[in-house]
Amino acid sequence: MKTIGWCLERIQVLMSRIPRALISQEDKEKANNTIDEVQKYANTLAQLILNPTFKKYLHQLENAPVEGVRLRAHEVERLFKDLEHMLYVLNLYIKNLREIIINHPDQWSRKADQLVLMIDQKFGGKMGELRKEFKIALHTEEELKQIVTSEKHLAEFLK
């Protein structure tokens, strides 16, 4: 979960640094570069969430020793479905933002901000940080090496 939380936070940070408007070609290039980086995090998220062992690890949160992190079975299922849905929506956002950069730059700011808001609404806590579940490491170092193909992201996970 810690790795998923890290990816979600990185997406939020990246999106907070986007140009507010796409006026110049430089703004469009910066927006495209940001979307390229978001896509890399989306790919890593998919590798983590769609990994066959992830759901098993998620169920371990039912017996987590940390108070406030224990989830009931229905909460585990809901969290898994929320994460799967988030992957779907994230991919739609990425496609839509790329289309906006090319064809509707005037809609950029409003749509780009919605991605950060969606992550915060689904997975944020009361203070704006990600929920406590995202602070628990579920995968071993060896498992991460097998799951994650981005060497840059893997290096960050293993720090």
C-alpha positions as CSV (number, residue, x, y, z in Angstrom):
1,M,0.0,0.0,0.0
2,K,2.9,2.3,0.7
3,T,4.0,2.0,-2.9
4,I,0.5,2.8,-4.2
5,G,0.3,5.8,-1.8
6,W,3.6,7.0,-3.1
7,C,2.4,6.8,-6.7
8,L,-0.8,8.6,-5.9
9,E,1.1,11.4,-4.1
10,R,3.6,11.7,-7.0
11,I,0.6,12.1,-9.5
12,Q,-0.9,14.8,-7.3
13,V,2.5,16.6,-7.0
14,L,3.1,16.4,-10.7
15,M,-0.4,17.8,-11.5
16,S,0.0,20.6,-9.1
17,R,3.0,21.8,-11.1
18,I,1.2,21.9,-14.5
19,P,0.9,25.2,-16.4
20,R,-2.3,26.9,-15.4
21,A,-3.1,27.7,-19.0
22,L,-1.9,26.4,-22.3
23,I,-1.1,29.6,-24.1
24,S,2.3,29.0,-25.7
25,Q,3.9,25.9,-27.3
26,E,6.2,25.7,-24.3
27,D,3.1,25.4,-22.0
28,K,1.8,22.6,-24.2
29,E,5.1,20.8,-24.1
30,K,5.3,21.1,-20.4
31,A,1.7,19.8,-20.1
32,N,2.6,16.8,-22.4
33,N,5.7,16.0,-20.4
34,T,3.7,16.1,-17.2
35,I,1.1,13.8,-18.7
36,D,3.9,11.4,-19.8
37,E,5.2,11.3,-16.2
38,V,1.7,10.7,-14.9
39,Q,1.3,7.9,-17.4
40,K,4.4,6.2,-16.0
41,Y,3.0,6.3,-12.5
42,A,-0.3,5.0,-13.8
43,N,1.5,2.1,-15.3
44,T,3.3,1.4,-12.1
45,L,0.0,1.6,-10.2
46,A,-1.6,-0.9,-12.6
47,Q,1.3,-3.3,-12.1
48,L,0.9,-3.1,-8.3
49,I,-2.9,-3.2,-8.1
50,L,-3.5,-5.8,-10.8
51,N,-0.8,-8.1,-9.5
52,P,-2.5,-11.4,-8.4
53,T,-1.0,-11.2,-4.9
54,F,-2.2,-7.7,-4.2
55,K,-5.8,-8.7,-3.2
56,K,-4.4,-11.3,-0.8
57,Y,-2.1,-8.7,0.8
58,L,-5.0,-6.3,1.0
59,H,-6.9,-8.9,3.1
60,Q,-4.0,-8.9,5.5
61,L,-5.2,-5.4,6.5
62,E,-8.1,-7.1,8.2
63,N,-5.7,-8.2,10.9
64,A,-3.2,-5.3,10.8
65,P,-1.6,-4.6,14.1
66,V,-1.8,-0.9,13.7
67,E,-4.9,0.7,15.2
68,G,-6.9,2.7,12.6
69,V,-5.5,0.6,9.7
70,R,-7.6,-2.5,10.3
71,L,-10.2,-2.9,7.6
72,R,-13.2,-5.1,7.7
73,A,-13.7,-7.6,4.8
74,H,-16.2,-5.3,3.0
75,E,-13.9,-2.4,3.4
76,V,-11.1,-4.4,1.8
77,E,-13.3,-5.2,-1.1
78,R,-14.4,-1.6,-1.5
79,L,-10.8,-0.4,-1.4
80,F,-9.8,-2.9,-4.0
81,K,-12.7,-1.8,-6.2
82,D,-12.0,1.8,-5.6
83,L,-8.4,1.3,-6.7
84,E,-9.4,-0.6,-9.8
85,H,-11.9,2.1,-10.7
86,M,-9.3,4.8,-10.0
87,L,-7.0,3.1,-12.6
88,Y,-9.8,3.2,-15.1
89,V,-10.6,6.8,-14.5
90,L,-6.9,7.8,-14.4
91,N,-6.4,6.3,-17.9
92,L,-9.5,8.2,-19.1
93,Y,-8.2,11.4,-17.6
94,I,-4.8,10.9,-19.3
95,K,-6.4,10.3,-22.7
96,N,-8.8,13.3,-22.2
97,L,-6.0,15.6,-21.1
98,R,-3.9,14.7,-24.2
99,E,-6.9,15.5,-26.4
100,I,-7.4,18.8,-24.6
101,I,-3.8,19.8,-25.1
102,I,-4.2,19.3,-28.9
103,N,-7.8,20.4,-29.5
104,H,-9.2,22.4,-26.5
105,P,-6.4,24.1,-24.6
106,D,-9.0,26.5,-23.1
107,Q,-10.4,23.6,-21.0
108,W,-7.0,22.5,-19.7
109,S,-6.9,24.1,-16.2
110,R,-10.4,23.0,-15.1
111,K,-9.9,19.4,-16.3
112,A,-6.4,19.0,-15.0
113,D,-7.4,20.1,-11.5
114,Q,-10.1,17.4,-11.4
115,L,-7.6,14.6,-11.4
116,V,-6.0,15.9,-8.1
117,L,-9.4,16.4,-6.6
118,M,-10.5,12.9,-7.6
119,I,-7.5,11.3,-5.9
120,D,-8.0,13.4,-2.8
121,Q,-11.7,12.6,-2.5
122,K,-11.3,8.9,-3.0
123,F,-8.1,8.3,-1.0
124,G,-7.4,11.4,1.0
125,G,-7.8,11.8,4.8
126,K,-9.2,14.6,6.8
127,M,-6.0,16.7,6.6
128,G,-5.5,16.2,2.9
129,E,-2.9,13.4,3.2
130,L,-3.5,9.9,2.0
131,R,-5.2,7.5,4.4
132,K,-3.3,5.5,6.9
133,E,-3.6,2.3,4.9
134,F,-1.3,3.8,2.3
135,K,1.5,4.0,4.9
136,I,1.8,0.2,5.2
137,A,4.3,-1.8,3.1
138,L,2.7,-4.9,1.8
139,H,5.3,-6.1,-0.7
140,T,8.7,-7.5,-0.1
141,E,11.7,-6.0,-1.9
142,E,11.9,-9.2,-4.1
143,E,8.2,-9.0,-5.0
144,L,8.6,-5.3,-6.0
145,K,11.5,-6.2,-8.2
146,Q,9.3,-8.8,-10.0
147,I,6.2,-6.6,-10.3
148,V,7.5,-3.1,-11.1
149,T,9.2,-2.5,-14.5
150,S,10.1,1.2,-13.9
151,E,13.6,1.2,-12.6
152,K,13.2,4.8,-11.4
153,H,10.1,3.9,-9.4
154,L,11.6,0.7,-8.1
155,A,14.6,2.7,-6.8
156,E,12.3,5.1,-5.0
157,F,10.4,2.2,-3.4
158,L,13.6,0.6,-2.2
159,K,15.1,3.7,-0.6
